[in-house]
Amino acid sequence: MRKLTCYAWGKPGDWEAICVDFDIPAQGASLDEVRRELADAVDTYLDYVSDLPESEQSAFLNRKAPLSLRLRLSLESSIARIFSALRLTSESRGLTRARFLVIPTA
């Protein structure tokens, strides 16, 4: 299975994440928790899709988040990495941002 691109943002106690390759969201209290929750959600989604008839699977396996959201998250993630490398603040409105990959187990 391919690696799936995911983004997370939040602050202590309140994190959100999305897998933009399947438009699947998750919430958690920490970055680690939201990563685990999102990985579990992706695995559950793929298990569900694998039980569908092959004629229906393609639609579910090619369901991406809207392009405008994917572009915005990619840009925000890049800016945060640049600011971090320059040792400038990487927080916007008190939020920390992260980009990570999920490799499904399903």
C-alpha positions in Angstrom: 0.0 0.0 0.0 1.2 3.5 -0.7 2.1 6.1 1.9 -0.7 8.5 2.7 -0.2 12.2 3.3 -1.6 13.6 6.5 -1.6 16.9 8.2 -2.3 17.8 11.9 -2.7 21.0 13.8 -3.5 21.9 17.3 -2.3 22.8 20.8 -2.0 20.8 23.9 -5.2 19.0 24.6 -6.8 19.8 21.3 -5.5 18.3 18.0 -7.1 17.7 14.6 -5.7 15.8 11.6 -6.8 14.8 8.2 -5.6 12.2 5.7 -5.9 14.2 2.5 -5.6 11.1 0.3 -8.9 9.7 1.6 -10.5 12.8 3.2 -10.6 11.2 6.6 -10.4 13.3 9.8 -9.4 12.5 13.4 -9.2 14.3 16.7 -7.0 13.7 19.8 -5.5 15.3 22.8 -1.9 15.2 21.5 0.0 14.9 18.2 0.8 11.3 19.0 -2.8 10.5 19.9 -4.2 12.1 16.8 -1.7 10.3 14.6 -2.8 7.0 16.1 -6.5 7.8 15.8 -6.0 8.8 12.1 -4.0 5.6 11.4 -6.8 3.6 13.0 -9.5 5.5 11.0 -7.6 4.9 7.7 -7.2 1.2 8.5 -10.9 0.9 9.4 -11.8 2.7 6.2 -9.7 0.4 4.1 -11.1 -2.7 5.8 -14.6 -1.4 4.9 -13.6 -0.7 1.3 -12.0 -4.2 0.9 -15.4 -5.7 1.7 -17.1 -3.8 -1.1 -17.6 -5.3 -4.6 -14.5 -4.5 -6.8 -16.7 -2.4 -9.0 -17.3 0.0 -6.1 -13.8 0.1 -4.6 -12.3 2.5 -7.1 -14.6 5.3 -6.1 -13.6 4.9 -2.4 -9.9 4.5 -3.1 -9.8 7.7 -5.2 -11.6 10.0 -2.8 -9.3 12.9 -2.0 -9.9 16.0 0.1 -10.8 19.0 -1.9 -7.9 20.5 -3.9 -8.2 23.8 -2.1 -7.7 22.2 1.3 -4.8 20.0 0.1 -3.0 23.1 -1.3 -3.7 25.2 1.8 -2.4 22.5 4.2 0.6 21.9 2.0 1.5 25.6 1.9 0.9 26.1 5.7 3.1 23.0 6.4 5.9 24.3 4.1 5.8 27.8 5.7 5.9 26.3 9.2 9.0 24.2 8.3 10.7 27.3 6.8 9.9 29.3 9.9 11.2 26.5 12.1 14.4 26.2 10.1 15.0 29.9 10.4 14.2 29.7 14.2 11.2 32.0 13.8 8.0 31.1 15.4 6.2 28.2 13.7 2.9 29.0 15.5 0.0 30.8 13.9 -2.9 31.8 16.1 -1.3 29.5 18.8 -1.5 26.4 16.6 1.3 24.0 16.0 1.3 22.2 12.6 2.7 18.9 11.4 2.9 16.9 8.2 3.3 13.1 8.4 2.7 9.9 6.5 0.5 7.0 7.3 1.3 3.6 6.0 -1.9 1.5 6.2 -1.7 -2.0 7.7 -4.8 -3.1 5.9 
